[in-house]
Amino acid sequence: MAMVADGSALLAGVYAVDGSSPSDAYAVRVDANGDTLWTRTYGGPNTTENVYCARLTPDGGFILSGYQRLPGNDYE
């Protein structure tokens, strides 16, 4: 989670439709009241992505870190 000076926050983690499908990285920005401002999903078919950390950048953007696992390959 990354807090912004205006009271909004970026929450990030993992999203999976069900327990057997690959997961995608997921980010949502909410305002100070908890209302959704935007959402983003990062990933592709048959790959697994996860976010471990979210940070605010000096220019007001965000940076996410995590991993991607491709089928039949190790983590990147």
N, CA, C and O atoms as a GROMACS GRO file, in nm:
protein
  304
    1MET      N    1   0.084  -0.117   0.000
    1MET     CA    2   0.000   0.000   0.000
    1MET      C    3   0.089   0.124   0.000
    1MET      O    4   0.192   0.128   0.067
    2ALA      N    5   0.048   0.223  -0.075
    2ALA     CA    6   0.118   0.352  -0.078
    2ALA      C    7   0.017   0.462  -0.052
    2ALA      O    8  -0.086   0.471  -0.119
    3MET      N    9   0.045   0.546   0.047
    3MET     CA   10  -0.044   0.658   0.081
    3MET      C   11   0.001   0.783   0.005
    3MET      O   12   0.121   0.806  -0.014
    4VAL      N   13  -0.097   0.863  -0.037
    4VAL     CA   14  -0.072   0.986  -0.112
    4VAL      C   15  -0.112   1.104  -0.023
    4VAL      O   16  -0.202   1.092   0.060
    5ALA      N   17  -0.044   1.217  -0.042
    5ALA     CA   18  -0.068   1.336   0.042
    5ALA      C   19  -0.213   1.382   0.039
    5ALA      O   20  -0.260   1.440   0.137
    6ASP      N   21  -0.286   1.357  -0.070
    6ASP     CA   22  -0.426   1.401  -0.079
    6ASP      C   23  -0.522   1.309  -0.004
    6ASP      O   24  -0.644   1.331  -0.008
    7GLY      N   25  -0.469   1.207   0.063
    7GLY     CA   26  -0.553   1.114   0.138
    7GLY      C   27  -0.591   0.989   0.061
    7GLY      O   28  -0.648   0.897   0.118
    8SER      N   29  -0.560   0.985  -0.069
    8SER     CA   30  -0.588   0.865  -0.146
    8SER      C   31  -0.480   0.761  -0.119
    8SER      O   32  -0.378   0.790  -0.056
    9ALA      N   33  -0.503   0.640  -0.168
    9ALA     CA   34  -0.407   0.532  -0.146
    9ALA      C   35  -0.405   0.439  -0.266
    9ALA      O   36  -0.504   0.425  -0.338
   10LEU      N   37  -0.290   0.376  -0.288
   10LEU     CA   38  -0.277   0.271  -0.388
   10LEU      C   39  -0.264   0.140  -0.314
   10LEU      O   40  -0.176   0.124  -0.229
   11LEU      N   41  -0.351   0.046  -0.346
   11LEU     CA   42  -0.346  -0.088  -0.289
   11LEU      C   43  -0.308  -0.184  -0.401
   11LEU      O   44  -0.362  -0.173  -0.512
   12ALA      N   45  -0.219  -0.275  -0.374
   12ALA     CA   46  -0.174  -0.366  -0.479
   12ALA      C   47  -0.155  -0.506  -0.422
   12ALA      O   48  -0.125  -0.523  -0.304
   13GLY      N   49  -0.173  -0.604  -0.508
   13GLY     CA   50  -0.158  -0.742  -0.467
   13GLY      C   51  -0.183  -0.836  -0.583
   13GLY      O   52  -0.134  -0.813  -0.694
   14VAL      N   53  -0.258  -0.940  -0.558
   14VAL     CA   54  -0.282  -1.044  -0.657
   14VAL      C   55  -0.431  -1.068  -0.672
   14VAL      O   56  -0.508  -1.056  -0.577
   15TYR      N   57  -0.471  -1.104  -0.794
   15TYR     CA   58  -0.611  -1.132  -0.826
   15TYR      C   59  -0.616  -1.264  -0.902
   15TYR      O   60  -0.542  -1.283  -0.999
   16ALA      N   61  -0.703  -1.354  -0.861
   16ALA     CA   62  -0.725  -1.480  -0.932
   16ALA      C   63  -0.874  -1.507  -0.938
   16ALA      O   64  -0.945  -1.487  -0.839
   17VAL      N   65  -0.920  -1.551  -1.053
   17VAL     CA   66  -1.063  -1.580  -1.069
   17VAL      C   67  -1.104  -1.693  -0.976
   17VAL      O   68  -1.209  -1.685  -0.911
   18ASP      N   69  -1.023  -1.796  -0.970
   18ASP     CA   70  -1.048  -1.907  -0.879
   18ASP      C   71  -0.914  -1.965  -0.837
   18ASP      O   72  -0.810  -1.920  -0.885
   19GLY      N   73  -0.914  -2.061  -0.751
   19GLY     CA   74  -0.789  -2.115  -0.697
   19GLY      C   75  -0.705  -2.193  -0.796
   19GLY      O   76  -0.588  -2.220  -0.768
   20SER      N   77  -0.760  -2.230  -0.910
   20SER     CA   78  -0.684  -2.313  -1.004
   20SER      C   79  -0.631  -2.234  -1.124
   20SER      O   80  -0.551  -2.288  -1.201
   21SER      N   81  -0.672  -2.110  -1.141
   21SER     CA   82  -0.626  -2.033  -1.256
   21SER      C   83  -0.504  -1.950  -1.220
   21SER      O   84  -0.482  -1.920  -1.102
   22PRO      N   85  -0.422  -1.913  -1.320
   22PRO     CA   86  -0.307  -1.826  -1.291
   22PRO      C   87  -0.354  -1.691  -1.235
   22PRO      O   88  -0.463  -1.645  -1.266
   23SER      N   89  -0.271  -1.631  -1.153
   23SER     CA   90  -0.307  -1.503  -1.093
   23SER      C   91  -0.248  -1.387  -1.172
   23SER      O   92  -0.151  -1.404  -1.246
   24ASP      N   93  -0.307  -1.270  -1.157
   24ASP     CA   94  -0.259  -1.147  -1.216
   24ASP      C   95  -0.227  -1.048  -1.105
   24ASP      O   96  -0.289  -1.051  -0.998
   25ALA      N   97  -0.131  -0.961  -1.130
   25ALA     CA   98  -0.106  -0.851  -1.038
   25ALA      C   99  -0.222  -0.753  -1.051
   25ALA      O  100  -0.277  -0.736  -1.160
   26TYR      N  101  -0.257  -0.689  -0.942
   26TYR     CA  102  -0.374  -0.602  -0.938
   26TYR      C  103  -0.342  -0.476  -0.858
   26TYR      O  104  -0.277  -0.485  -0.754
   27ALA      N  105  -0.385  -0.361  -0.906
   27ALA     CA  106  -0.366  -0.236  -0.833
   27ALA      C  107  -0.496  -0.158  -0.839
   27ALA      O  108  -0.564  -0.155  -0.941
   28VAL      N  109  -0.531  -0.094  -0.729
   28VAL     CA  110  -0.650  -0.009  -0.722
   28VAL      C  111  -0.614   0.118  -0.644
   28VAL      O  112  -0.550   0.111  -0.539
   29ARG      N  113  -0.656   0.231  -0.697
   29ARG     CA  114  -0.636   0.357  -0.624
   29ARG      C  115  -0.771   0.400  -0.571
   29ARG      O  116  -0.869   0.406  -0.645
   30VAL      N  117  -0.775   0.431  -0.443
   30VAL     CA  118  -0.899   0.474  -0.378
   30VAL      C  119  -0.880   0.614  -0.320
   30VAL      O  120  -0.768   0.652  -0.284
   31ASP      N  121  -0.989   0.689  -0.312
   31ASP     CA  122  -0.980   0.823  -0.253
   31ASP      C  123  -0.988   0.813  -0.101
   31ASP      O  124  -0.994   0.702  -0.047
   32ALA      N  125  -0.988   0.925  -0.034
   32ALA     CA  126  -0.987   0.928   0.112
   32ALA      C  127  -1.112   0.863   0.173
   32ALA      O  128  -1.110   0.823   0.290
   33ASN      N  129  -1.220   0.853   0.095
   33ASN     CA  130  -1.342   0.789   0.142
   33ASN      C  131  -1.348   0.641   0.110
   33ASN      O  132  -1.442   0.572   0.149
   34GLY      N  133  -1.246   0.590   0.039
   34GLY     CA  134  -1.244   0.450   0.000
   34GLY      C  135  -1.312   0.421  -0.132
   34GLY      O  136  -1.326   0.305  -0.170
   35ASP      N  137  -1.354   0.526  -0.203
   35ASP     CA  138  -1.417   0.507  -0.334
   35ASP      C  139  -1.309   0.483  -0.440
   35ASP      O  140  -1.204   0.547  -0.438
   36THR      N  141  -1.334   0.392  -0.531
   36THR     CA  142  -1.239   0.355  -0.635
   36THR      C  143  -1.220   0.468  -0.736
   36THR      O  144  -1.317   0.519  -0.791
   37LEU      N  145  -1.094   0.505  -0.759
   37LEU     CA  146  -1.060   0.604  -0.861
   37LEU      C  147  -1.022   0.534  -0.991
   37LEU      O  148  -1.061   0.578  -1.099
   38TRP      N  149  -0.946   0.426  -0.980
   38TRP     CA  150  -0.910   0.345  -1.096
   38TRP      C  151  -0.858   0.209  -1.052
   38TRP      O  152  -0.817   0.191  -0.937
   39THR      N  153  -0.861   0.114  -1.144
   39THR     CA  154  -0.805  -0.019  -1.120
   39THR      C  155  -0.720  -0.059  -1.240
   39THR      O  156  -0.746  -0.016  -1.352
   40ARG      N  157  -0.621  -0.141  -1.216
   40ARG     CA  158  -0.536  -0.195  -1.322
   40ARG      C  159  -0.506  -0.341  -1.291
   40ARG      O  160  -0.484  -0.379  -1.175
   41THR      N  161  -0.505  -0.422  -1.395
   41THR     CA  162  -0.465  -0.561  -1.383
   41THR      C  163  -0.346  -0.581  -1.476
   41THR      O  164  -0.347  -0.536  -1.590
   42TYR      N  165  -0.243  -0.649  -1.426
   42TYR     CA  166  -0.120  -0.671  -1.502
   42TYR      C  167  -0.098  -0.821  -1.513
   42TYR      O  168  -0.090  -0.891  -1.413
   43GLY      N  169  -0.087  -0.869  -1.637
   43GLY     CA  170  -0.063  -1.011  -1.657
   43GLY      C  171  -0.112  -1.054  -1.792
   43GLY      O  172  -0.167  -0.976  -1.870
   44GLY      N  173  -0.091  -1.179  -1.820
   44GLY     CA  174  -0.132  -1.234  -1.947
   44GLY      C  175  -0.187  -1.373  -1.927
   44GLY      O  176  -0.183  -1.428  -1.817
   45PRO      N  177  -0.239  -1.430  -2.034
   45PRO     CA  178  -0.294  -1.566  -2.024
   45PRO      C  179  -0.182  -1.666  -1.993
   45PRO      O  180  -0.074  -1.660  -2.050
   46ASN      N  181  -0.212  -1.757  -1.905
   46ASN     CA  182  -0.120  -1.866  -1.870
   46ASN      C  183   0.007  -1.820  -1.800
   46ASN      O  184   0.104  -1.896  -1.795
   47THR      N  185   0.010  -1.699  -1.746
   47THR     CA  186   0.124  -1.653  -1.668
   47THR      C  187   0.074  -1.616  -1.528
   47THR      O  188  -0.044  -1.590  -1.508
   48THR      N  189   0.165  -1.616  -1.434
   48THR     CA  190   0.132  -1.580  -1.296
   48THR      C  191   0.211  -1.456  -1.259
   48THR      O  192   0.333  -1.453  -1.273
   49GLU      N  193   0.141  -1.352  -1.211
   49GLU     CA  194   0.204  -1.229  -1.168
   49GLU      C  195   0.159  -1.197  -1.026
   49GLU      O  196   0.047  -1.229  -0.986
   50ASN      N  197   0.248  -1.134  -0.950
   50ASN     CA  198   0.214  -1.091  -0.815
   50ASN      C  199   0.291  -0.963  -0.783
   50ASN      O  200   0.403  -0.944  -0.831
   51VAL      N  201   0.232  -0.877  -0.703
   51VAL     CA  202   0.295  -0.753  -0.658
   51VAL      C  203   0.327  -0.768  -0.510
   51VAL      O  204   0.243  -0.809  -0.430
   52TYR      N  205   0.450  -0.732  -0.474
   52TYR     CA  206   0.492  -0.737  -0.334
   52TYR      C  207   0.502  -0.599  -0.271
   52TYR      O  208   0.492  -0.586  -0.150
   53CYS      N  209   0.522  -0.495  -0.353
   53CYS     CA  210   0.550  -0.364  -0.298
   53CYS      C  211   0.496  -0.256  -0.392
   53CYS      O  212   0.505  -0.268  -0.514
   54ALA      N  213   0.441  -0.149  -0.334
   54ALA     CA  214   0.394  -0.033  -0.410
   54ALA      C  215   0.451   0.092  -0.344
   54ALA      O  216   0.443   0.107  -0.222
   55ARG      N  217   0.509   0.181  -0.425
   55ARG     CA  218   0.566   0.305  -0.370
   55ARG      C  219   0.525   0.423  -0.457
   55ARG      O  220   0.509   0.411  -0.579
   56LEU      N  221   0.509   0.537  -0.393
   56LEU     CA  222   0.482   0.662  -0.461
   56LEU      C  223   0.614   0.718  -0.514
   56LEU      O  224   0.714   0.716  -0.443
   57THR      N  225   0.614   0.768  -0.638
   57THR     CA  226   0.734   0.828  -0.695
   57THR      C  227   0.730   0.980  -0.676
   57THR      O  228   0.622   1.036  -0.653
   58PRO      N  229   0.844   1.047  -0.684
   58PRO     CA  230   0.848   1.193  -0.663
   58PRO      C  231   0.758   1.272  -0.759
   58PRO      O  232   0.713   1.381  -0.724
   59ASP      N  233   0.732   1.219  -0.878
   59ASP     CA  234   0.648   1.290  -0.975
   59ASP      C  235   0.499   1.261  -0.959
   59ASP      O  236   0.418   1.303  -1.042
   60GLY      N  237   0.461   1.190  -0.851
   60GLY     CA  238   0.321   1.162  -0.825
   60GLY      C  239   0.270   1.032  -0.883
   60GLY      O  240   0.153   0.998  -0.867
   61GLY      N  241   0.357   0.958  -0.950
   61GLY     CA  242   0.319   0.828  -1.003
   61GLY      C  243   0.344   0.718  -0.901
   61GLY      O  244   0.367   0.745  -0.783
   62PHE      N  245   0.337   0.596  -0.947
   62PHE     CA  246   0.359   0.480  -0.860
   62PHE      C  247   0.454   0.383  -0.927
   62PHE      O  248   0.463   0.378  -1.050
   63ILE      N  249   0.524   0.308  -0.847
   63ILE     CA  250   0.606   0.199  -0.898
   63ILE      C  251   0.568   0.073  -0.819
   63ILE      O  252   0.555   0.076  -0.697
   64LEU      N  253   0.551  -0.036  -0.892
   64LEU     CA  254   0.516  -0.164  -0.832
   64LEU      C  255   0.631  -0.260  -0.854
   64LEU      O  256   0.698  -0.256  -0.957
   65SER      N  257   0.654  -0.348  -0.757
   65SER     CA  258   0.754  -0.453  -0.777
   65SER      C  259   0.691  -0.587  -0.741
   65SER      O  260   0.604  -0.596  -0.654
   66GLY      N  261   0.737  -0.690  -0.809
   66GLY     CA  262   0.682  -0.823  -0.786
   66GLY      C  263   0.750  -0.923  -0.877
   66GLY      O  264   0.870  -0.914  -0.902
   67TYR      N  265   0.672  -1.018  -0.927
   67TYR     CA  266   0.730  -1.120  -1.014
   67TYR      C  267   0.630  -1.165  -1.120
   67TYR      O  268   0.510  -1.142  -1.110
   68GLN      N  269   0.686  -1.230  -1.222
   68GLN     CA  270   0.606  -1.295  -1.325
   68GLN      C  271   0.663  -1.435  -1.344
   68GLN      O  272   0.785  -1.453  -1.351
   69ARG      N  273   0.576  -1.533  -1.353
   69ARG     CA  274   0.619  -1.670  -1.379
   69ARG      C  275   0.554  -1.715  -1.509
   69ARG      O  276   0.432  -1.712  -1.524
   70LEU      N  277   0.638  -1.757  -1.602
   70LEU     CA  278   0.592  -1.805  -1.732
   70LEU      C  279   0.578  -1.957  -1.726
   70LEU      O  280   0.653  -2.023  -1.654
   71PRO      N  281   0.482  -2.013  -1.800
   71PRO     CA  282   0.464  -2.158  -1.798
   71PRO      C  283   0.592  -2.231  -1.840
   71PRO      O  284   0.653  -2.197  -1.941
   72GLY      N  285   0.632  -2.329  -1.762
   72GLY     CA  286   0.750  -2.409  -1.796
   72GLY      C  287   0.882  -2.340  -1.768
   72GLY      O  288   0.987  -2.396  -1.799
   73ASN      N  289   0.880  -2.220  -1.712
   73ASN     CA  290   1.003  -2.146  -1.684
   73ASN      C  291   1.009  -2.106  -1.538
   73ASN      O  292   0.911  -2.117  -1.464
   74ASP      N  293   1.124  -2.061  -1.498
   74ASP     CA  294   1.141  -2.012  -1.363
   74ASP      C  295   1.088  -1.870  -1.352
   74ASP      O  296   1.039  -1.813  -1.450
   75TYR      N  297   1.097  -1.814  -1.234
   75TYR     CA  298   1.052  -1.677  -1.209
   75TYR      C  299   1.146  -1.578  -1.275
   75TYR      O  300   1.265  -1.603  -1.291
   76GLU      N  301   1.088  -1.461  -1.314
   76GLU     CA  302   1.168  -1.352  -1.371
   76GLU      C  303   1.176  -1.240  -1.271
   76GLU      O  304   1.239  -1.137  -1.299
   0.00000   0.00000   0.00000
